Structure formats: C-alpha cells, structure tokens
Amino acid sequence: MAKTSMNMEENIESLLTYALTWVTGIVFLVLEKDNKNVRFHAFQSIFTFLPLTILTYILTWIGTPKVTYTSAYGYPIPTYDDSLVFVSWIGWAVGVVVFLLWLFLMYKAYQGEKFKLPIVGDLAEKQAEA
C-alpha cells in the first residue's frame, strides 16, 4: 500500500472520503497531501455528491406541497398546492440512486480499485495529479 499523510491504510482512507459524501471528501482533500489515489477519491466524492445532493434537495423542495391561505368569512383556510408532487417522487428516486452509488463507490475504494465515474472521474483525476 502507498503512503498516506495520516498514517492510515490507503484503502481505508479512500473509503472514508465517501463516508459522509462530499463533506468527508473536503475533509480528506484538506488533510491528505501526499497520496494521489486518496486525493482522487476525495475529488470524485466532492464532484459527484455535492451536485447530486443539491439536485435532490431542489427536486424535493419543488415537489413539496405548498400551503397557501385563503380567507372565508374572515378566517384563514389552508389550501395545498400539490400539483408538482411528482417532482418530489423524482427527487426521491434520485436519492435512492445516489445512495446505491455511494455504497458502490465505498466498496470499490475499500477494494483498492480506482473506479472512475464518467465525466467527474476524469476531472477528479486531473485535480488529484495537479
């Protein structure tokens, strides 16, 4: 196994870059200065999970029924606009895919495999080498 700045096994450190998705990616990017493989996994974690987290939250927020109040005889009556609730389902489906991807990437990192995702894998590799 290659040397790491934090005196951990490379595969464990690589796995931990995905543990809390993009958050631990940032942590290990800051802490790991020597090992390019761990830095690759940290960048890939950030480049993958930060946009997917934002997308999931936006879709879920858009699809959440909104409460508006109308007035009848001086009393507010709540009404719900659930016309976009299907967008919340899409957000949920994206969340499930993100969860499965998260498990897959942690497994591959633990196995010591440098699995590159399309697009973000090449970006992560370029950044890790820089």
Backbone as a printed PyTorch tensor [residue, N CA C, xyz], in Angstrom:
tensor([[[  0.8310,  -1.1940,   0.0000],
         [  0.0000,   0.0000,   0.0000],
         [  0.8740,   1.2560,   0.0000]],

        [[  0.3580,   2.2780,  -0.6330],
         [  1.0990,   3.5330,  -0.7330],
         [  1.0070,   4.3060,   0.5790]],

        [[  1.9220,   5.2140,   0.7440],
         [  1.9970,   6.0430,   1.9480],
         [  0.8770,   7.0940,   1.9440]],

        [[  0.3440,   7.3530,   3.1250],
         [ -0.6360,   8.4280,   3.2840],
         [ -0.1510,   9.3910,   4.3580]],

        [[ -0.6290,  10.6150,   4.2880],
         [ -0.2350,  11.6400,   5.2560],
         [ -0.7140,  11.3360,   6.6680]],

        [[ -1.8130,  10.6080,   6.7620],
         [ -2.4510,  10.3950,   8.0580],
         [ -2.1190,   9.0260,   8.6510]],

        [[ -1.1380,   8.3180,   8.0750],
         [ -0.7020,   7.0090,   8.5580],
         [ -1.8320,   6.0030,   8.6880]],

        [[ -2.7320,   6.0360,   7.7100],
         [ -3.8090,   5.0550,   7.6260],
         [ -3.5640,   4.2120,   6.3790]],

        [[ -4.2040,   3.0690,   6.3120],
         [ -4.1250,   2.2830,   5.0910],
         [ -4.8320,   3.0470,   3.9800]],

        [[ -4.2570,   2.9680,   2.7930],
         [ -4.7750,   3.7350,   1.6600],
         [ -6.2350,   3.3930,   1.3480]],

        [[ -6.5970,   2.1210,   1.3930],
         [ -7.9720,   1.7470,   1.0530],
         [ -8.9740,   2.2400,   2.0950]],

        [[ -8.5750,   2.2660,   3.3510],
         [ -9.4710,   2.7770,   4.4060],
         [ -9.6660,   4.2820,   4.2390]],

        [[ -8.5820,   4.9810,   3.9840],
         [ -8.6680,   6.4210,   3.7930],
         [ -9.5050,   6.7420,   2.5500]],

        [[ -9.3260,   5.9580,   1.4850],
         [-10.1200,   6.1630,   0.2670],
         [-11.5990,   5.9280,   0.5370]],

        [[-11.9290,   4.8790,   1.2770],
         [-13.3150,   4.6070,   1.6330],
         [-13.9030,   5.7690,   2.4340]],

        [[-13.1280,   6.2780,   3.3670],
         [-13.6290,   7.3560,   4.2320],
         [-13.8980,   8.6540,   3.4780]],

        [[-13.2690,   8.8360,   2.3060],
         [-13.5610,  10.0450,   1.5290],
         [-15.0150,  10.0750,   1.0810]],

        [[-15.6500,   8.9090,   1.0140],
         [-17.0580,   8.8190,   0.6060],
         [-18.0150,   8.7030,   1.7960]],

        [[-17.4970,   8.4810,   2.9940],
         [-18.3300,   8.1420,   4.1550],
         [-19.4770,   9.1230,   4.3830]],

        [[-19.1930,  10.4010,   4.4010],
         [-20.2410,  11.4150,   4.5550],
         [-20.3630,  12.2160,   3.2630]],

        [[-20.2840,  11.5080,   2.1790],
         [-20.3480,  12.0420,   0.8080],
         [-19.3510,  13.1850,   0.6160]],

        [[-19.8190,  14.3180,   0.1240],
         [-18.9090,  15.4130,  -0.2180],
         [-18.2550,  16.0400,   1.0140]],

        [[-18.8490,  15.9020,   2.1710],
         [-18.2810,  16.5060,   3.3900],
         [-16.9360,  15.8610,   3.7260]],

        [[-16.8940,  14.5310,   3.7640],
         [-15.6200,  13.8670,   4.0540],
         [-14.6740,  13.9660,   2.8650]],

        [[-15.2170,  14.1560,   1.6760],
         [-14.3510,  14.4310,   0.5350],
         [-13.5420,  15.6900,   0.7670]],

        [[-14.1950,  16.7350,   1.2460],
         [-13.4950,  18.0040,   1.5420],
         [-12.5040,  17.8050,   2.6830]],

        [[-12.9190,  17.0940,   3.7300],
         [-12.0350,  16.8720,   4.8790],
         [-10.7510,  16.1710,   4.4450]],

        [[-10.8760,  15.0960,   3.6900],
         [ -9.6870,  14.3590,   3.2830],
         [ -8.8860,  15.0960,   2.2230]],

        [[ -9.5170,  15.9230,   1.4460],
         [ -8.7790,  16.7430,   0.4910],
         [ -7.8800,  17.7280,   1.2190]],

        [[ -8.3570,  18.2580,   2.3270],
         [ -7.5690,  19.1930,   3.1320],
         [ -6.4700,  18.4600,   3.8990]],

        [[ -6.7970,  17.2970,   4.4530],
         [ -5.8480,  16.5960,   5.3190],
         [ -4.8100,  15.7630,   4.5690]],

        [[ -5.1810,  15.2000,   3.4470],
         [ -4.2710,  14.3110,   2.7140],
         [ -3.4730,  15.1020,   1.6730]],

        [[ -2.1790,  15.1890,   1.8820],
         [ -1.3230,  15.9690,   0.9840],
         [ -0.4810,  15.0920,   0.0600]],

        [[ -0.2000,  13.8470,   0.4480],
         [  0.7620,  13.0230,  -0.2870],
         [  0.1420,  12.0400,  -1.2680]],

        [[ -0.8990,  11.3640,  -0.8850],
         [ -1.4030,  10.2390,  -1.6480],
         [ -2.3720,  10.6880,  -2.7440]],

        [[ -1.9650,  10.5010,  -3.9930],
         [ -2.7840,  10.9440,  -5.1200],
         [ -4.0360,  10.0980,  -5.3080]],

        [[ -3.9780,   8.8310,  -4.9160],
         [ -5.1540,   7.9790,  -5.0280],
         [ -6.2560,   8.4280,  -4.0590]],

        [[ -5.8830,   8.7310,  -2.8410],
         [ -6.8610,   9.2190,  -1.8570],
         [ -7.4050,  10.5740,  -2.2980]],

        [[ -6.5310,  11.4140,  -2.8160],
         [ -6.9800,  12.7200,  -3.3120],
         [ -7.9460,  12.5630,  -4.4900]],

        [[ -7.6990,  11.5740,  -5.3540],
         [ -8.6190,  11.2910,  -6.4540],
         [-10.0020,  10.9570,  -5.9030]],

        [[-10.0570,  10.0500,  -4.9270],
         [-11.3450,   9.6600,  -4.3480],
         [-12.0200,  10.8500,  -3.6620]],

        [[-11.2350,  11.6950,  -3.0140],
         [-11.8070,  12.8810,  -2.3590],
         [-12.4240,  13.8200,  -3.3950]],

        [[-11.6930,  14.0840,  -4.4790],
         [-12.2390,  14.9450,  -5.5300],
         [-13.4690,  14.3160,  -6.1750]],

        [[-13.4160,  13.0190,  -6.4440],
         [-14.5580,  12.3600,  -7.0710],
         [-15.7690,  12.4100,  -6.1500]],

        [[-15.5570,  12.2650,  -4.8560],
         [-16.6470,  12.3600,  -3.8950],
         [-17.2940,  13.7480,  -3.9350]],

        [[-16.4720,  14.7670,  -3.9540],
         [-16.9870,  16.1450,  -3.9870],
         [-17.7120,  16.4170,  -5.3020]],

        [[-17.0450,  16.1010,  -6.4270],
         [-17.6060,  16.3920,  -7.7480],
         [-18.8740,  15.5900,  -8.0390]],

        [[-19.0320,  14.4550,  -7.3890],
         [-20.2110,  13.6210,  -7.6110],
         [-21.3450,  13.9830,  -6.6660]],

        [[-21.0480,  13.9820,  -5.3690],
         [-22.1270,  14.0510,  -4.3940],
         [-22.6020,  15.4610,  -4.0570]],

        [[-21.7670,  16.4700,  -4.2230],
         [-22.2500,  17.8270,  -3.9560],
         [-23.3490,  18.2270,  -4.9470]],

        [[-23.1420,  18.0870,  -6.2670],
         [-24.2370,  18.4240,  -7.1870],
         [-25.4640,  17.5260,  -7.0220]],

        [[-25.2390,  16.2350,  -6.7530],
         [-26.3820,  15.3360,  -6.5880],
         [-27.1720,  15.6490,  -5.3150]],

        [[-26.4830,  16.0640,  -4.2700],
         [-27.1790,  16.4680,  -3.0440],
         [-28.0300,  17.7070,  -3.2950]],

        [[-27.4620,  18.6790,  -3.9750],
         [-28.2010,  19.9090,  -4.2940],
         [-29.4070,  19.5880,  -5.1750]],

        [[-29.2080,  18.7470,  -6.2090],
         [-30.2990,  18.3650,  -7.1030],
         [-31.4200,  17.6760,  -6.3350]],

        [[-31.0770,  16.7610,  -5.4560],
         [-32.0860,  16.0430,  -4.6820],
         [-32.8900,  16.9950,  -3.7980]],

        [[-32.2020,  17.9120,  -3.1240],
         [-32.9110,  18.8740,  -2.2770],
         [-33.8230,  19.7860,  -3.0880]],

        [[-33.3530,  20.2430,  -4.2470],
         [-34.1720,  21.1260,  -5.0800],
         [-35.4190,  20.3950,  -5.5680]],

        [[-35.2510,  19.1750,  -6.0730],
         [-36.4050,  18.4160,  -6.5640],
         [-37.4080,  18.1390,  -5.4540]],

        [[-36.9080,  17.7860,  -4.2890],
         [-37.8010,  17.5100,  -3.1680],
         [-38.5160,  18.7780,  -2.7220]],

        [[-37.8110,  19.8880,  -2.6950],
         [-38.4170,  21.1620,  -2.2900],
         [-39.4930,  21.5940,  -3.2770]],

        [[-39.1980,  21.4810,  -4.5700],
         [-40.1850,  21.8610,  -5.5870],
         [-41.4340,  20.9960,  -5.4630]],

        [[-41.2560,  19.7190,  -5.1900],
         [-42.3780,  18.7960,  -5.1320],
         [-43.1550,  18.7810,  -3.8330]],

        [[-42.6540,  19.4680,  -2.8130],
         [-43.3610,  19.5000,  -1.5340],
         [-44.6140,  20.3570,  -1.6660]],

        [[-45.7750,  19.8340,  -1.2530],
         [-46.9990,  20.6350,  -1.3440],
         [-46.8660,  21.9520,  -0.5690]],

        [[-47.2830,  23.0230,  -1.2000],
         [-47.1880,  24.3530,  -0.5970],
         [-48.5380,  24.7370,   0.0210]],

        [[-48.4580,  25.3400,   1.1770],
         [-49.6620,  25.7840,   1.8800],
         [-49.8890,  27.2500,   1.5510]],

        [[-51.0740,  27.5440,   1.1030],
         [-51.4850,  28.9380,   0.9210],
         [-52.7680,  29.1290,   1.7280]],

        [[-53.0200,  30.3490,   2.0920],
         [-54.2020,  30.6260,   2.9050],
         [-55.1610,  31.5090,   2.1300]],

        [[-56.3840,  31.0820,   2.1080],
         [-57.4430,  31.9060,   1.5440],
         [-58.3370,  32.3360,   2.6990]],

        [[-59.1260,  33.3030,   2.4520],
         [-59.9630,  33.8190,   3.5240],
         [-61.4340,  33.5750,   3.1960]],

        [[-62.1330,  33.0730,   4.1680],
         [-63.5760,  32.8950,   4.0350],
         [-64.2080,  33.3960,   5.3180]],

        [[-65.0310,  34.3600,   5.2080],
         [-65.7050,  34.9560,   6.3560],
         [-64.7030,  35.4490,   7.4030]],

        [[-63.5420,  35.9040,   6.9330],
         [-62.5470,  36.4550,   7.8410],
         [-61.6380,  35.4250,   8.4800]],

        [[-61.8180,  34.1550,   8.1760],
         [-60.9880,  33.0950,   8.7500],
         [-60.0530,  32.5270,   7.6670]],

        [[-58.7790,  32.3280,   8.0250],
         [-57.8720,  31.7540,   7.0290],
         [-58.1400,  30.2530,   6.8450]],

        [[-58.1770,  29.8450,   5.6050],
         [-58.3870,  28.4410,   5.2810],
         [-57.1620,  27.9530,   4.5000]],

        [[-56.4590,  26.9710,   5.0600],
         [-55.2830,  26.4810,   4.3330],
         [-55.6850,  25.6420,   3.1140]],

        [[-55.0070,  25.8860,   2.0240],
         [-55.1750,  25.0560,   0.8320],
         [-53.7910,  24.5780,   0.4160]],

        [[-53.7550,  23.4290,  -0.1670],
         [-52.4870,  22.8190,  -0.5450],
         [-52.3950,  22.7190,  -2.0540]],

        [[-51.2640,  23.1930,  -2.5620],
         [-50.9920,  23.0550,  -3.9880],
         [-50.0500,  21.8800,  -4.1560]],

        [[-50.5990,  20.7450,  -4.5390],
         [-49.7800,  19.5520,  -4.7100],
         [-49.6450,  19.1730,  -6.1800]],

        [[-49.7410,  20.1580,  -7.0560],
         [-49.6770,  19.8800,  -8.4860],
         [-48.3010,  19.4060,  -8.9420]],

        [[-47.2600,  19.6640,  -8.1710],
         [-45.9060,  19.2570,  -8.5530],
         [-45.3580,  18.1440,  -7.6580]],

        [[-46.2390,  17.4030,  -7.0200],
         [-45.7860,  16.3690,  -6.0920],
         [-44.9850,  15.2760,  -6.8110]],

        [[-45.2240,  15.0770,  -8.1070],
         [-44.4520,  14.0810,  -8.8550],
         [-42.9690,  14.4460,  -8.9030]],

        [[-42.6360,  15.7270,  -8.8120],
         [-41.2330,  16.1560,  -8.7990],
         [-40.5550,  15.6580,  -7.5240]],

        [[-41.2950,  15.6190,  -6.4410],
         [-40.7670,  15.0820,  -5.1960],
         [-40.4540,  13.6000,  -5.3450]],

        [[-41.2720,  12.8750,  -6.0840],
         [-41.0060,  11.4570,  -6.3380],
         [-39.7240,  11.2890,  -7.1390]],

        [[-39.5110,  12.1730,  -8.1080],
         [-38.2670,  12.1390,  -8.8910],
         [-37.0790,  12.3930,  -7.9640]],

        [[-37.2270,  13.3650,  -7.0570],
         [-36.1730,  13.6460,  -6.0760],
         [-35.8920,  12.4410,  -5.2030]],

        [[-36.9420,  11.7370,  -4.8060],
         [-36.7780,  10.5210,  -4.0030],
         [-36.0360,   9.4610,  -4.8040]],

        [[-36.3960,   9.2830,  -6.0770],
         [-35.7380,   8.2860,  -6.9320],
         [-34.2600,   8.6300,  -7.1270]],

        [[-33.9580,   9.9020,  -7.3210],
         [-32.5640,  10.3380,  -7.4370],
         [-31.8320,  10.0230,  -6.1360]],

        [[-32.4800,  10.2540,  -5.0100],
         [-31.8810,   9.9490,  -3.7110],
         [-31.5400,   8.4700,  -3.5580]],

        [[-32.4030,   7.5930,  -4.0510],
         [-32.1420,   6.1500,  -3.9890],
         [-30.9300,   5.7970,  -4.8510]],

        [[-30.8650,   6.3690,  -6.0520],
         [-29.7300,   6.1260,  -6.9460],
         [-28.4420,   6.6430,  -6.3090]],

        [[-28.5080,   7.8160,  -5.6880],
         [-27.3380,   8.3880,  -5.0120],
         [-26.8770,   7.4660,  -3.8850]],

        [[-27.8130,   6.9240,  -3.1240],
         [-27.4780,   6.0110,  -2.0440],
         [-26.7610,   4.7650,  -2.5750]],

        [[-27.2870,   4.1870,  -3.6440],
         [-26.6650,   2.9980,  -4.2300],
         [-25.2840,   3.3200,  -4.8000]],

        [[-25.1440,   4.4660,  -5.4350],
         [-23.8480,   4.9030,  -5.9580],
         [-22.8570,   5.0940,  -4.8140]],

        [[-23.3090,   5.6670,  -3.7230],
         [-22.4770,   5.8890,  -2.5370],
         [-21.9350,   4.5560,  -2.0070]],

        [[-22.8240,   3.5580,  -1.8660],
         [-22.3830,   2.2400,  -1.4050],
         [-21.3850,   1.6150,  -2.3780]],

        [[-21.6640,   1.7150,  -3.6680],
         [-20.8030,   1.1410,  -4.6980],
         [-19.4140,   1.7710,  -4.6610]],

        [[-19.3480,   3.1020,  -4.5760],
         [-18.0530,   3.7790,  -4.5710],
         [-17.2540,   3.4670,  -3.3060]],

        [[-17.9300,   3.3470,  -2.1710],
         [-17.2180,   2.9720,  -0.9470],
         [-16.6620,   1.5540,  -1.0710]],

        [[-17.4270,   0.6560,  -1.6340],
         [-16.9750,  -0.7230,  -1.8250],
         [-15.7500,  -0.7610,  -2.7360]],

        [[-15.8170,  -0.0590,  -3.8640],
         [-14.6990,  -0.0450,  -4.8160],
         [-13.4530,   0.5720,  -4.1790]],

        [[-13.6260,   1.6420,  -3.4230],
         [-12.4830,   2.2860,  -2.7640],
         [-11.8660,   1.3460,  -1.7350]],

        [[-12.6850,   0.6420,  -0.9850],
         [-12.1780,  -0.3010,   0.0160],
         [-11.4110,  -1.4470,  -0.6440]],

        [[-11.8470,  -1.8510,  -1.8180],
         [-11.1640,  -2.9110,  -2.5620],
         [ -9.8400,  -2.4330,  -3.1580]],

        [[ -9.5780,  -1.1270,  -3.0460],
         [ -8.3460,  -0.5710,  -3.5850],
         [ -8.4390,  -0.2570,  -5.0670]],

        [[ -9.6510,  -0.2770,  -5.5990],
         [ -9.8560,  -0.0310,  -7.0190],
         [-10.0950,   1.4580,  -7.2700]],

        [[ -9.4600,   1.9670,  -8.2970],
         [ -9.6560,   3.3720,  -8.6770],
         [-10.7470,   3.4090,  -9.7450]],

        [[-11.9820,   3.3150,  -9.3130],
         [-13.1180,   3.3110, -10.2280],
         [-13.4530,   4.7460, -10.6090]],

        [[-13.3810,   5.0460, -11.8980],
         [-13.6550,   6.3990, -12.3740],
         [-15.0680,   6.4860, -12.9380]],

        [[-15.8400,   7.3910, -12.3830],
         [-17.1630,   7.6560, -12.9180],
         [-17.0230,   8.4610, -14.2100]],

        [[-17.9890,   8.3650, -15.1160],
         [-17.9280,   9.1830, -16.3330],
         [-17.9060,  10.6750, -15.9780]],

        [[-17.1810,  11.4290, -16.6990],
         [-17.0210,  12.8860, -16.5990],
         [-16.3070,  13.2940, -15.3120]],

        [[-16.9250,  13.0800, -14.1510],
         [-16.3140,  13.5300, -12.8990],
         [-15.0480,  12.7530, -12.5570]],

        [[-14.9470,  11.5120, -12.9950],
         [-13.7450,  10.7220, -12.7380],
         [-12.5200,  11.3200, -13.4200]],

        [[-12.6910,  11.7750, -14.6610],
         [-11.5820,  12.4180, -15.3720],
         [-11.2130,  13.7540, -14.7240]],

        [[-12.2340,  14.5200, -14.3220],
         [-11.9720,  15.7930, -13.6320],
         [-11.2350,  15.5570, -12.3180]],

        [[-11.6690,  14.5530, -11.5730],
         [-11.0480,  14.2340, -10.2810],
         [ -9.6060,  13.8000, -10.4860]],

        [[ -9.3680,  13.0110, -11.5170],
         [ -8.0150,  12.5380, -11.7820],
         [ -7.0760,  13.6970, -12.1270]],

        [[ -7.5660,  14.6300, -12.9380],
         [ -6.7600,  15.8120, -13.2950],
         [ -6.4490,  16.6450, -12.0650]],

        [[ -7.4150,  16.8440, -11.2140],
         [ -7.2150,  17.6400,  -9.9960],
         [ -6.2720,  16.9490,  -9.0180]],

        [[ -6.3890,  15.6410,  -8.9100],
         [ -5.5260,  14.8900,  -7.9780],
         [ -4.0740,  14.9190,  -8.4250]],

        [[ -3.8430,  14.9690,  -9.7170],
         [ -2.4750,  14.9950, -10.2520],
         [ -1.8650,  16.3800, -10.1590]],

        [[ -2.6880,  17.4020, -10.0780],
         [ -2.1950,  18.7920, -10.0670],
         [ -1.5000,  19.1450,  -8.7620]]])
